[in-house]
Amino acid sequence: MELILTLLGGLGLFLFGMSFMSQGLQKAAGAKLRTILEAMTKNKIIAVLFGALFTAIIQSSGATTVMVVSFVNAGIMTLAQSVGIIFGANIGTTITSQLVAFNLAGVAPLILFVGAVFMMFGKRPMVKKIGEVILGFGALFMGISMMKDSMSTLKEYQSVLNILGSLNNPIFGILLGTLITVVVQSSSVTVSILLLMASQGLVALPVCFYVILGCNIGSCTPAVLASLDAKKDARRAALIHVMFNVFGMVVIGILLAFGMEPFERFILHISGSDVGRCVANADSLFKTFQTILFLPLSAQFVSLTKRLIPGEDVESKEYQFLYIGKQNIFSPSTAVVETTQEIERMAIMARGNLSLAMEAFFDGSEEKITRVYETEKQIDFLSHELTDYLVKINQLQLPVVDAKRIGGLFHVVSDIERIGDHAENIADFAVKCREENLDFTKKGAKEIKEMHQKTTVILEKAMEMFVTLDEKNLPDILELENDIDHMERQLHQNHVRRMAKGKCSPMSGIIFTDIVTGLERVADHATNIAFSILDKDPEERAAAHN
């Protein structure tokens, strides 16, 4: 009983260390690495290399492929661009078993101590995140040490040896590897445990090879689950990951069936007869071989997924997210990316609705007025749902940069919703003008159109700044805001002079004043959106642009 408890305790510590280290790495570097990941997909070979490096750093192919699925779903990455990253992720995930093959149990307590010191006494958030990574790394090797000690005792139990000896069937080995990896959601964990068992002589090397193939298939689970309610291209990206490992399992399985002994001799030779190292090296070789074999066929992989998942996405008339999963958050590392895409979509709606409302105001189109009201309902829906979603992801362990950005996103959603309200107000004025047959002077109409044009420009520049996180538009935005503020004052003065001369009715004058004031407030909201990416609190933002 004590043996089982020690084994389970070691496994629990290993899983905790693995998870804690992976999450710490993603929180510490996820945002920067994610930005590079978006850019490193133009060349297939570079994409593979970076996918391997990225996964080796965050210690999880599942996290990488889920991230890729979310990027494809958000339209940031094309399906063809995702192939190289997915293939590379499979290579990068083998770094964990390579690390486990090193005997670092002796220094694990020191690693734990260093991690704890960073977490307890680090004042900066980034230092604390690095402490989490180090602490997780130490816990991982402490768990390995406990499991290794327990497994060395298992050899004394003949019944255990008999059970493990019955795993010689290749199909059973593949199924077992798949099942365990589906449960623990990590092929790295399964292969690492397998490595420890093999190093203690509990599992024969040939069996390990087949279990590894099963682990590869089981590793597809996170991406498949994340893609279930995603767009078709995102589901195709997850399918590419599945096909890569299933086809690889078939090819390597056939080669092993006919050349097991030569391969076993080869792997023992390059591993210095270290059985644990043999398992780690076999895992790396299998993934590398699959990538070399299938990378030239990446276009065929894409074509096949389009045959298996045919058709294009049809936008539903019902109000819904396009870039955020209906039932689940793809990944903490990409949650802010998806939210930004959805906010950009909401902003495009609001900007378009403002222009449509202005057109309706001048031509009196009943059809355009109806469309403005319908779009405003969708903007309100997105505002409510995005706010709820932001509350939800704010409770997650986000990358440091993303966590800092959440507050600004709440404000941006609110600003865009208010822009939508101003468009609706203009539509209301259009209805009133139709009902009461109100007219405006040519000069007054021209002034409103000019002010609306400037407002459209500042909105476009602000949203570009928000989406790209690039401050290059800030001087133009501040200048435009000053121009619009000045224009508001000037137009009010012009309007008073026209009123004094009796060139427009009192009701027309009230509507003119309200539209000009509304457009100036839209420009204020646009400026707020631009300032949301700056590292300033609301009071500093207000002081900066007032």
C-alpha positions as CSV (number, residue, x, y, z in Angstrom):
1,M,0.0,0.0,0.0
2,E,2.8,2.4,0.9
3,L,4.4,1.6,-2.5
4,I,1.2,2.6,-4.4
5,L,0.8,5.8,-2.4
6,T,4.4,6.8,-3.0
7,L,4.0,6.1,-6.7
8,L,0.7,8.1,-6.9
9,G,2.3,10.9,-4.9
10,G,5.2,11.1,-7.2
11,L,2.9,11.1,-10.3
12,G,0.8,13.8,-8.7
13,L,3.9,15.9,-8.0
14,F,5.2,15.3,-11.6
15,L,1.8,16.3,-13.1
16,F,1.7,19.4,-10.9
17,G,5.2,20.4,-11.8
18,M,4.6,19.9,-15.5
19,S,1.4,22.0,-15.4
20,F,2.8,24.7,-13.2
21,M,5.9,25.1,-15.2
22,S,4.0,25.2,-18.5
23,Q,1.5,27.7,-17.2
24,G,4.3,29.8,-15.8
25,L,6.1,29.9,-19.1
26,Q,3.0,30.8,-21.0
27,K,2.2,33.6,-18.5
28,A,5.7,34.9,-18.5
29,A,6.4,34.8,-22.3
30,G,3.1,33.8,-23.9
31,A,2.2,37.2,-25.4
32,K,5.6,37.9,-26.9
33,L,6.0,34.3,-28.3
34,R,2.5,34.5,-29.6
35,T,3.3,37.6,-31.5
36,I,6.3,35.9,-33.1
37,L,4.2,32.8,-33.8
38,E,1.8,34.9,-35.9
39,A,4.7,36.2,-38.0
40,M,6.8,33.1,-38.5
41,T,4.5,31.2,-40.8
42,K,5.3,32.5,-44.3
43,N,8.0,29.8,-44.9
44,K,7.1,26.2,-44.1
45,I,10.6,25.2,-42.8
46,I,10.8,28.3,-40.6
47,A,7.3,27.6,-39.4
48,V,8.3,24.1,-38.4
49,L,11.5,25.2,-36.6
50,F,9.7,27.9,-34.8
51,G,6.8,25.6,-33.9
52,A,9.3,23.2,-32.4
53,L,11.1,26.0,-30.5
54,F,7.9,27.6,-29.3
55,T,6.5,24.2,-28.0
56,A,9.9,23.4,-26.4
57,I,9.7,26.6,-24.5
58,I,6.0,26.4,-23.3
59,Q,6.4,22.6,-22.8
60,S,3.1,21.7,-24.4
61,S,2.2,20.7,-27.9
62,G,-1.5,20.8,-26.9
63,A,-1.2,24.5,-25.9
64,T,0.6,25.3,-29.2
65,T,-2.0,23.5,-31.4
66,V,-4.9,25.0,-29.5
67,M,-3.3,28.4,-30.0
68,V,-2.9,27.7,-33.7
69,V,-6.6,26.6,-33.9
70,S,-7.7,29.8,-32.3
71,F,-5.5,31.9,-34.7
72,V,-7.0,30.1,-37.7
73,N,-10.5,30.6,-36.2
74,A,-9.8,34.3,-35.7
75,G,-8.5,34.7,-39.3
76,I,-5.0,35.7,-38.1
77,M,-3.4,32.6,-39.6
78,T,-4.5,30.8,-42.7
79,L,-5.0,27.0,-42.8
80,A,-1.9,26.6,-45.0
81,Q,0.2,28.6,-42.6
82,S,-0.8,26.5,-39.7
83,V,0.6,23.3,-41.1
84,G,4.3,24.0,-40.4
85,I,3.6,25.2,-36.8
86,I,1.5,22.0,-36.1
87,F,4.2,19.7,-37.5
88,G,6.9,21.6,-35.5
89,A,4.9,21.4,-32.3
90,N,5.1,17.6,-32.4
91,I,8.9,17.8,-32.5
92,G,9.1,20.4,-29.7
93,T,7.0,18.4,-27.3
94,T,9.7,15.7,-27.1
95,I,11.9,18.1,-25.2
96,T,10.2,17.1,-22.0
97,S,11.1,13.4,-22.2
98,Q,14.7,14.5,-23.2
99,L,14.9,16.5,-20.0
100,V,13.4,13.7,-17.9
101,A,16.2,11.4,-19.3
102,F,18.7,13.5,-17.5
103,N,19.0,12.5,-13.8
104,L,18.4,15.9,-12.1
105,A,16.7,14.5,-9.0
106,G,19.7,15.3,-6.9
107,V,19.4,19.0,-7.6
108,A,15.6,19.1,-7.5
109,P,15.4,20.4,-3.9
110,L,17.7,23.3,-4.8
111,I,15.6,24.1,-7.9
112,L,12.5,24.1,-5.6
113,F,14.2,26.5,-3.2
114,V,15.3,28.9,-5.9
115,G,11.7,28.9,-7.4
116,A,10.2,29.5,-3.9
117,V,12.5,32.5,-3.3
118,F,11.6,34.1,-6.6
119,M,7.9,33.6,-5.9
120,M,8.0,34.8,-2.3
121,F,10.4,37.7,-2.5
122,G,10.1,38.8,-6.1
123,K,8.5,42.2,-6.3
124,R,7.9,42.4,-10.1
125,P,5.1,40.2,-11.6
126,M,7.6,38.8,-14.2
127,V,10.0,37.7,-11.5
128,K,7.2,35.8,-9.8
129,K,6.2,34.2,-13.1
130,I,9.8,33.0,-13.6
131,G,9.7,31.7,-10.0
132,E,6.6,29.6,-10.9
133,V,8.5,28.1,-13.9
134,I,11.5,27.2,-11.7
135,L,9.3,25.8,-8.9
136,G,7.4,23.7,-11.4
137,F,10.6,22.5,-12.9
138,G,11.8,21.4,-9.4
139,A,8.5,19.8,-8.5
140,L,8.6,17.8,-11.8
141,F,12.0,16.3,-11.0
142,M,11.0,15.6,-7.4
143,G,8.0,13.7,-8.7
144,I,10.3,11.8,-11.1
145,S,12.6,10.9,-8.2
146,M,9.6,9.5,-6.1
147,M,8.3,7.5,-9.0
148,K,11.7,6.1,-9.9
149,D,12.2,4.9,-6.4
150,S,8.8,3.3,-6.3
151,M,9.2,1.6,-9.7
152,S,12.5,0.1,-8.7
153,T,10.6,-1.8,-6.0
154,L,7.9,-3.0,-8.4
155,K,10.3,-5.4,-10.0
156,E,10.0,-7.5,-6.9
157,Y,6.3,-8.2,-7.6
158,Q,5.9,-11.0,-10.2
159,S,2.2,-10.2,-10.8
160,V,3.2,-6.7,-11.9
161,L,5.8,-8.1,-14.2
162,N,3.3,-10.5,-15.7
163,I,0.8,-7.7,-16.5
164,L,3.5,-5.5,-18.0
165,G,4.9,-8.4,-20.0
166,S,1.5,-9.0,-21.6
167,L,1.8,-5.6,-23.5
168,N,3.7,-7.2,-26.4
169,N,0.8,-6.8,-28.8
170,P,1.6,-3.6,-30.9
171,I,-2.1,-2.7,-31.3
172,F,-2.7,-3.0,-27.6
173,G,0.4,-0.8,-27.0
174,I,-0.9,1.9,-29.3
175,L,-4.4,1.8,-27.8
176,L,-2.9,2.0,-24.3
177,G,-0.7,5.0,-25.2
178,T,-3.7,6.8,-26.8
179,L,-6.0,6.2,-23.9
180,I,-3.6,7.3,-21.2
181,T,-2.7,10.5,-23.2
182,V,-6.3,11.3,-23.7
183,V,-6.8,11.1,-20.0
184,V,-3.8,13.2,-18.9
185,Q,-4.0,15.5,-21.9
186,S,-0.3,15.4,-22.5
187,S,1.9,13.1,-24.5
188,S,5.0,14.5,-22.8
189,V,3.7,13.2,-19.4
190,T,2.9,9.7,-20.8
191,V,6.2,9.3,-22.6
192,S,8.1,10.5,-19.5
193,I,6.3,7.9,-17.3
194,L,7.0,5.3,-19.9
195,L,10.7,6.4,-19.9
196,L,10.9,5.8,-16.2
197,M,9.3,2.4,-16.4
198,A,11.6,1.3,-19.2
199,S,14.7,2.5,-17.3
200,Q,13.6,0.2,-14.4
201,G,13.2,-2.7,-16.8
202,L,9.5,-2.9,-16.3
203,V,8.6,-2.4,-20.0
204,A,10.5,-3.7,-23.0
205,L,11.8,-1.2,-25.6
206,P,9.7,-2.6,-28.5
207,V,6.6,-2.1,-26.4
208,C,7.7,1.5,-25.6
209,F,7.9,2.3,-29.3
210,Y,4.3,1.3,-29.9
211,V,3.0,3.1,-26.8
212,I,4.8,6.3,-28.1
213,L,2.9,6.1,-31.3
214,G,-0.4,5.9,-29.3
215,C,0.7,8.9,-27.2
216,N,1.1,10.9,-30.4
217,I,-2.5,10.2,-31.4
218,G,-3.8,11.0,-27.9
219,S,-2.0,14.3,-27.9
220,C,-4.4,15.6,-30.6
221,T,-7.3,15.7,-28.0
222,P,-6.8,19.4,-26.8
223,A,-6.9,20.8,-30.3
224,V,-9.8,18.6,-31.3
225,L,-11.9,19.7,-28.3
226,A,-11.0,23.4,-28.8
227,S,-12.2,23.2,-32.5
228,L,-15.6,21.5,-31.9
229,D,-17.5,24.8,-32.0
230,A,-15.0,26.7,-34.2
231,K,-15.1,27.7,-37.8
232,K,-14.4,25.1,-40.5
233,D,-10.8,26.1,-41.1
234,A,-10.1,25.9,-37.4
235,R,-11.6,22.4,-37.4
236,R,-9.4,21.5,-40.4
237,A,-6.3,22.7,-38.6
238,A,-7.1,20.3,-35.7
239,L,-7.8,17.6,-38.3
240,I,-4.3,18.2,-39.8
241,H,-2.8,17.5,-36.4
242,V,-4.8,14.2,-36.1
243,M,-3.9,13.1,-39.7
244,F,-0.2,13.9,-39.1
245,N,-0.1,11.5,-36.1
246,V,-2.4,8.8,-37.5
247,F,-0.6,8.6,-40.8
248,G,2.7,8.7,-38.9
249,M,1.6,5.9,-36.7
250,V,0.7,3.8,-39.7
251,V,4.0,4.4,-41.6
252,I,6.2,4.0,-38.5
253,G,4.2,1.0,-37.3
254,I,4.8,-0.8,-40.6
255,L,8.5,0.0,-40.6
256,L,8.8,-1.3,-37.0
257,A,6.9,-4.5,-37.9
258,F,9.6,-5.3,-40.6
259,G,12.6,-3.8,-38.9
260,M,12.2,-3.8,-35.2
261,E,15.6,-5.5,-34.4
262,P,17.7,-3.1,-36.5
263,F,15.9,-0.1,-35.2
264,E,16.3,-1.3,-31.6
265,R,20.0,-1.8,-32.1
266,F,20.4,1.6,-33.7
267,I,18.5,3.4,-30.9
268,L,20.6,1.6,-28.2
269,H,23.8,2.5,-30.1
270,I,23.0,6.3,-30.3
271,S,21.7,6.3,-26.7
272,G,24.8,4.7,-25.2
273,S,22.6,1.7,-24.1
274,D,20.7,4.0,-21.7
275,V,17.2,2.6,-22.0
276,G,15.5,5.7,-20.6
277,R,17.4,7.8,-23.2
278,C,16.4,5.3,-25.9
279,V,12.7,6.1,-25.2
280,A,13.3,9.8,-25.3
281,N,15.4,9.5,-28.5
282,A,12.8,7.3,-30.2
283,D,10.1,9.8,-29.4
284,S,12.2,12.6,-31.0
285,L,13.1,10.5,-34.0
286,F,9.5,9.5,-34.7
287,K,8.3,13.1,-34.7
288,T,11.2,14.3,-36.8
289,F,10.8,11.5,-39.3
290,Q,7.1,12.2,-39.7
291,T,7.8,15.9,-40.2
292,I,10.4,15.3,-42.9
293,L,8.1,12.8,-44.6
294,F,4.9,14.9,-44.5
295,L,6.1,18.5,-44.9
296,P,6.4,18.3,-48.7
297,L,2.8,17.0,-48.7
298,S,1.4,19.9,-46.6
299,A,-0.7,21.2,-49.5
300,Q,-2.2,17.7,-49.9
301,F,-3.0,17.7,-46.2
302,V,-4.9,20.9,-46.6
303,S,-6.7,19.6,-49.6
304,L,-7.7,16.4,-47.8
305,T,-9.1,18.3,-44.8
306,K,-11.2,20.4,-47.2
307,R,-12.6,17.2,-48.7
308,L,-13.3,15.7,-45.2
309,I,-14.8,19.0,-43.9
310,P,-16.3,20.5,-47.1
311,G,-18.0,23.9,-47.7
312,E,-17.5,27.3,-46.3
313,D,-18.8,29.0,-43.1
314,V,-22.1,30.7,-43.5
315,E,-22.7,33.6,-41.2
316,S,-25.8,33.0,-39.2
317,K,-28.4,35.8,-38.9
318,E,-28.6,35.1,-35.2
319,Y,-26.5,37.2,-33.0
320,Q,-23.3,35.4,-32.1
321,F,-19.5,35.6,-31.7
322,L,-17.5,34.8,-34.8
323,Y,-14.0,34.5,-33.3
324,I,-14.8,33.3,-29.7
325,G,-15.9,29.7,-29.1
326,K,-19.5,29.3,-28.2
327,Q,-19.0,26.9,-25.3
328,N,-15.3,27.2,-24.3
329,I,-12.3,29.4,-24.1
330,F,-9.7,28.1,-26.6
331,S,-6.7,28.9,-24.5
332,P,-5.7,31.5,-21.9
333,S,-2.8,32.4,-24.2
334,T,-5.2,33.4,-27.0
335,A,-8.3,34.6,-25.2
336,V,-7.3,38.2,-25.5
337,V,-6.4,37.7,-29.2
338,E,-9.9,36.4,-29.9
339,T,-11.5,39.1,-27.8
340,T,-9.6,41.8,-29.8
341,Q,-10.8,40.3,-33.0
342,E,-14.4,40.3,-31.8
343,I,-14.0,43.9,-30.5
344,E,-12.6,45.0,-33.9
345,R,-15.6,43.4,-35.6
346,M,-17.9,45.3,-33.2
347,A,-16.1,48.5,-34.0
348,I,-16.4,48.0,-37.8
349,M,-20.2,47.5,-37.2
350,A,-20.4,50.7,-35.2
351,R,-18.4,52.7,-37.7
352,G,-20.4,51.4,-40.6
353,N,-23.7,52.0,-38.7
354,L,-22.6,55.6,-38.1
355,S,-22.0,56.2,-41.8
356,L,-25.3,54.4,-42.7
357,A,-27.2,56.6,-40.2
358,M,-25.7,59.7,-41.7
359,E,-26.8,58.6,-45.2
360,A,-30.3,57.9,-43.9
361,F,-30.3,61.3,-42.3
362,F,-29.7,63.1,-45.6
363,D,-31.7,60.9,-48.0
364,G,-34.5,59.8,-45.6
365,S,-34.2,56.2,-46.6
366,E,-36.6,54.1,-44.5
367,E,-34.7,50.9,-45.4
368,K,-31.4,52.4,-44.2
369,I,-33.0,53.6,-40.9
370,T,-34.3,50.0,-40.3
371,R,-30.9,48.6,-40.9
372,V,-29.3,51.0,-38.5
373,Y,-31.7,49.9,-35.7
374,E,-31.1,46.2,-36.5
375,T,-27.3,46.6,-36.4
376,E,-27.5,48.5,-33.2
377,K,-29.2,45.5,-31.6
378,Q,-26.3,43.3,-32.7
379,I,-23.8,45.9,-31.3
380,D,-25.7,45.8,-28.0
381,F,-25.6,42.0,-28.0
382,L,-21.8,42.0,-28.6
383,S,-21.3,44.6,-25.9
384,H,-23.1,42.6,-23.3
385,E,-21.6,39.3,-24.3
386,L,-18.0,40.6,-24.6
387,T,-18.3,42.2,-21.2
388,D,-19.4,38.8,-19.7
389,Y,-16.6,37.1,-21.6
390,L,-14.0,39.6,-20.3
391,V,-15.2,38.9,-16.8
392,K,-14.7,35.2,-17.4
393,I,-11.2,35.4,-18.9
394,N,-10.1,37.9,-16.2
395,Q,-10.4,35.0,-13.7
396,L,-7.9,32.9,-15.7
397,Q,-4.1,32.8,-15.4
398,L,-3.3,35.0,-18.4
399,P,0.1,36.0,-19.8
400,V,1.3,39.0,-17.9
401,V,0.9,41.4,-20.9
402,D,-2.6,40.2,-21.5
403,A,-3.6,40.5,-17.9
404,K,-2.6,44.2,-18.0
405,R,-4.7,44.8,-21.1
406,I,-8.0,43.4,-19.7
407,G,-9.0,46.7,-18.0
408,G,-8.5,48.6,-21.3
409,L,-10.6,46.1,-23.2
410,F,-13.6,46.7,-20.9
411,H,-13.4,50.4,-21.6
412,V,-13.1,49.9,-25.4
413,V,-16.2,47.7,-25.5
414,S,-18.1,50.5,-23.6
415,D,-16.7,53.2,-26.0
416,I,-17.8,51.3,-29.1
417,E,-21.2,50.6,-27.6
418,R,-21.6,54.4,-27.0
419,I,-20.6,55.0,-30.7
420,G,-23.4,52.7,-31.7
421,D,-25.8,54.7,-29.5
422,H,-24.8,57.9,-31.3
423,A,-25.5,56.2,-34.7
424,E,-28.9,55.2,-33.4
425,N,-29.6,58.8,-32.2
426,I,-28.9,60.0,-35.8
427,A,-31.3,57.5,-37.1
428,D,-33.9,58.8,-34.7
429,F,-33.2,62.3,-36.0
430,A,-33.7,61.0,-39.6
431,V,-37.1,59.6,-38.6
432,K,-38.1,63.0,-37.1
433,C,-37.0,64.9,-40.2
434,R,-39.1,62.5,-42.3
435,E,-42.1,62.9,-40.1
436,E,-41.9,66.7,-39.8
437,N,-40.4,67.4,-43.2
438,L,-37.5,69.3,-41.8
439,D,-34.9,70.9,-44.0
440,F,-31.3,72.0,-43.5
441,T,-29.3,74.7,-45.3
442,K,-26.7,73.5,-47.8
443,K,-24.0,75.1,-45.7
444,G,-25.2,73.3,-42.5
445,A,-25.5,69.9,-44.4
446,K,-22.0,70.4,-45.8
447,E,-20.6,71.1,-42.3
448,I,-22.1,68.0,-40.8
449,K,-20.7,65.9,-43.6
450,E,-17.2,67.3,-43.2
451,M,-17.3,66.7,-39.4
452,H,-18.5,63.1,-40.0
453,Q,-15.7,62.5,-42.4
454,K,-13.1,63.6,-39.8
455,T,-14.8,61.5,-37.2
456,T,-14.6,58.4,-39.5
457,V,-10.9,59.0,-40.0
458,I,-10.2,59.3,-36.3
459,L,-12.2,56.1,-35.7
460,E,-10.2,54.2,-38.3
461,K,-6.9,55.4,-36.9
462,A,-7.9,54.6,-33.4
463,M,-9.0,51.1,-34.2
464,E,-5.8,50.5,-36.2
465,M,-3.8,51.6,-33.1
466,F,-5.9,49.3,-30.9
467,V,-5.5,46.2,-33.0
468,T,-1.9,46.6,-33.9
469,L,-0.7,48.0,-30.5
470,D,1.3,50.5,-32.6
471,E,1.4,54.1,-31.3
472,K,2.4,55.6,-34.7
473,N,-1.2,57.0,-35.2
474,L,-1.3,58.7,-31.8
475,P,0.0,62.2,-33.0
476,D,-2.6,62.1,-35.9
477,I,-5.4,61.1,-33.5
478,L,-4.6,63.9,-31.0
479,E,-4.5,66.4,-33.9
480,L,-7.8,65.2,-35.3
481,E,-9.4,65.3,-31.9
482,N,-8.3,68.9,-31.5
483,D,-9.6,69.7,-35.0
484,I,-12.9,68.1,-34.2
485,D,-13.2,70.0,-30.9
486,H,-12.5,73.2,-32.7
487,M,-14.9,72.3,-35.5
488,E,-17.7,71.6,-33.0
489,R,-17.3,75.1,-31.5
490,Q,-17.1,76.7,-34.9
491,L,-20.2,74.9,-36.2
492,H,-22.2,75.9,-33.2
493,Q,-21.3,79.5,-33.8
494,N,-22.1,79.2,-37.5
495,H,-25.4,77.7,-36.6
496,V,-26.3,80.5,-34.2
497,R,-25.7,83.0,-36.9
498,R,-28.0,81.1,-39.3
499,M,-30.6,80.9,-36.6
500,A,-30.4,84.7,-36.1
501,K,-30.9,85.2,-39.8
502,G,-33.9,82.9,-39.8
503,K,-32.3,80.5,-42.3
504,C,-33.4,77.3,-40.4
505,S,-36.3,76.3,-38.1
506,P,-35.8,75.9,-34.3
507,M,-36.3,72.2,-34.5
508,S,-33.8,71.8,-37.4
509,G,-31.4,73.9,-35.3
510,I,-31.8,71.6,-32.2
511,I,-31.1,68.5,-34.4
512,F,-28.1,70.1,-36.0
513,T,-26.6,71.0,-32.6
514,D,-27.3,67.4,-31.2
515,I,-25.6,65.8,-34.3
516,V,-22.5,68.0,-34.1
517,T,-22.2,67.3,-30.3
518,G,-22.7,63.6,-30.9
519,L,-20.0,63.5,-33.5
520,E,-17.6,65.3,-31.2
521,R,-18.3,62.7,-28.5
522,V,-17.7,59.9,-31.0
523,A,-14.3,61.4,-31.6
524,D,-13.7,61.4,-27.8
525,H,-14.6,57.7,-27.7
526,A,-12.2,57.0,-30.6
527,T,-9.4,58.8,-28.7
528,N,-10.2,56.7,-25.6
529,I,-9.9,53.5,-27.7
530,A,-6.5,54.6,-28.9
531,F,-5.3,55.4,-25.4
532,S,-6.5,52.0,-24.1
533,I,-3.2,50.4,-25.3
534,L,-1.1,52.9,-23.4
535,D,0.3,52.0,-20.0
536,K,-1.6,54.8,-18.2
537,D,-4.5,54.9,-15.8
538,P,-7.8,56.6,-16.7
539,E,-6.9,59.8,-15.0
540,E,-3.5,60.1,-16.8
541,R,-5.3,59.3,-20.1
542,A,-7.8,62.1,-19.5
543,A,-5.1,64.5,-18.6
544,A,-3.1,63.5,-21.7
545,H,-5.8,64.3,-24.2
546,N,-7.9,67.0,-22.6
